[in-house]
């Protein structure tokens, strides 16, 4: 059995608990479905920096297949040549999933490969020591479990516990080290930035200046950037923020270094061609504060922040982004993974409703 935990989708701070989902709630094994979304591309001219073109635009393509059932808030990892691995997630019925599936990127076929001990969504994911990891997340409550599945397939087990329960967190890789940031314990934001090389022991290397949930992480070198997120406390609690926070995992320093063009939570960050892109996410309507999904893909120019590490919103630079493209479907809380030269956005939510969309993103010059 599994259920959605107390982490909100959209602005609610408490979710209803919905019971009764099976491991197959997410997908029917081996099935595929034709997408109702047309294929398409979106490009813009790339600017030149230092006399050479850099990949700061993208093309977006929606393949002629989609997930057979809507799913969001899952972990998606590289599953080997031509495949992704999907772990857990949230179904259209607001229930947490415990299935682990291989997704064939050629035709959308899904194959069940394992079952998580704890059904979970809103978890961080990483690949370490030959395992696919699901780190924390939400079920009937926020949990601290680190669940692992051998990358070649096999039984899933609980490997370890985080220092405290954490859901709505995000992870990225710096070499062979996983970095985890963002999230909360069900009530209070967790500002600690953790690292692990094995998924069983964790080290606190820093602290987010602006603690948030639903941030998204990407790394260049030893710098990890956290883009946006949802404020947990203060006058903006329950609303997206625009802060871009940089954490140097070598020395633990952390600061707000830029502002997104608009506040975002639940966006997807990834690296293509040596550049970070930030896609989708939810932003708040100015008139009502209600969250609405964005279709914009932004290129992040981290060089614009060099030498001006701000410690507050007031001092942060605001010119570190350029529009890079447009998603075929506006989504937040999608699963994201890079396979080769392509970033894949799997599922997600459009204005709070889970979708079946699959979107390919490639960098262009």
Order of alpha helices (4+ residues) and beta strands (2+ residues): beta-beta-beta-beta-beta-beta-beta-beta-beta-beta-beta-beta-beta-beta-beta-beta-beta-beta-beta-beta-beta-beta-beta-beta-beta-beta-beta-beta-beta-beta-beta-beta-beta-beta
